[in-house]
Amino acid sequence: MFSNMSLLTVKNLSHGFGDRAIFDNVSFRLLQGEHIGLIGANGEGKSTFMNMITNKLEPDAGSIEWAKKIRVGYLDQHAVLKEGLTIRDVLRMAFQYLYDMETEGYLTANPGCNAA
């Protein structure tokens, strides 16, 4: 029943910079349980696409719709890293809400635990 649930729906997405079209009428659905990878040469639109689906950049045309109760995490390739932090520290800061959910779930399932 849930295998056809669309987590992300992109319809007729178009975007460009000046005369250069990066995306032209792109449409697809990401269904629950599916995974995607963005692969391409530098300057082909991977970061632009990520910025559009995370609402950091508006497409020229089309729509991007996430299912309700979906939370998107994205660590930008140009993230400013503070000296002395490990990759684990940076990921923990970027995705703290996931760590919090994991802890809450664990504590709910194990009420006698003092893990916090």
SULLINPE-V342926 format. One record per pair of residues at least 24 apart in sequence whose ideal C-beta (glycine too) atoms are under 8 Angstrom apart, sorted by sequence separation. I is the first residue (numbers start at 1). J is the second residue. D is the distance in whole Angstrom. If there is no record, write none. Layout:
BEGIN
I/J/D  I/J/D
END
This chain:
BEGIN
6/30/7  7/31/7  50/74/6  73/97/8  6/31/6  7/32/6  23/48/8  73/98/7  5/31/7  6/32/8  22/48/6  23/49/7  50/76/8  71/97/7  4/31/6  5/32/4  7/34/8  3/31/7  4/32/8  3/32/6  47/76/8  2/32/5  3/33/6  15/45/8  47/77/6  15/48/6  27/62/8  23/59/7  26/62/7  15/52/7  25/62/8  13/52/7  15/57/8  10/53/7  15/59/5  16/60/6  8/53/7  14/59/6  15/60/5  13/59/5  14/60/5  15/61/8  14/61/4  13/61/7  14/62/6  12/61/6  13/62/4  12/62/4  13/63/8  11/62/6  12/63/7  13/64/7  10/62/7  11/63/5  10/63/7  9/63/8  10/64/5  11/65/8  9/64/8  10/65/8  8/64/7  9/65/5  8/65/7  8/66/6  7/66/7  8/67/7  7/67/5  6/67/6  5/67/7  8/70/8  7/70/6
END
